[in-house]
Amino acid sequence: MDGKEINARYFMRMYNAGVNNYKPQEQKDPLDPKIDAFLSYNAMMQSIDFEKFLIFAKKAKVRVSSGEVNNQIEAIIKGYGLKSKGEFKDLLVKNGYAYPAFVQDIKDELMINKLFSLAKQKVLVTDQDVKDQYKKVKARHILIAIPAGEDP
C-alpha cells in the first residue's frame, strides 16, 4: 500500500481470529479452501484499513504516551491472569511475538482508537440530518423486476 508493507502480525491476528470464529479448537480437519480464502481476504482488507488509519493518525499527529501503552499492557496482563510482566513476556516468546513488537502494535492500536475518538467528538448528527437522509413512503406493494430467465 503506497509502497509500504502491511503489518504481518496484524494480518495474522485478524486471520487467526477469523479461523477461531469458524473452526472450534478441537476440530482437527483443515478449513474448507473457500472459507480459508474468505478469511484471508477479510484479514487482508482489515490489515489495509489498519495501515490507512495508522498513516492518517500519524499525519494528524495523534500522540500516545508511554503511560497509556503501559496501562493497556497491564490490563492485558491482568486479563490473562498473569502475575508479572516477565510472565507475560515469556508467554509472548512462546507464541513467537517479540515484546518490543508487541509494544509497538499496542501503541499503533491506541493511536487509531484515539483517532476514532477524536473524530467522533467532532461529528454531530442531528435529528434533522437523519430525517433529510430518509423519506417515509407508504406502500402496499413493492415490485421488483427480475430479468427474464432468472429464478426469483
ZIKAJO-V515120 format. One line per field, one symbol per residue. burial: I if it has 9 or more other C-alpha atoms within 8 Angstrom, else O. A space follows every 10 residues. Layout:
burial: ???
This chain:
burial: OOOOOIOOOO IIOIIOOIII OOOOOOOOOO OOOOOIOOII OIIIOIIIOO IOIIOOIOOO OIOIOOOOIO OIIIOOIIOO OIOOIOIIIO OIIOOOIIIO OIIOOIIIOI IIOIIOOOOO OOOOOOOOOI OOOOOOOOOO OOOOOOOOOO OO
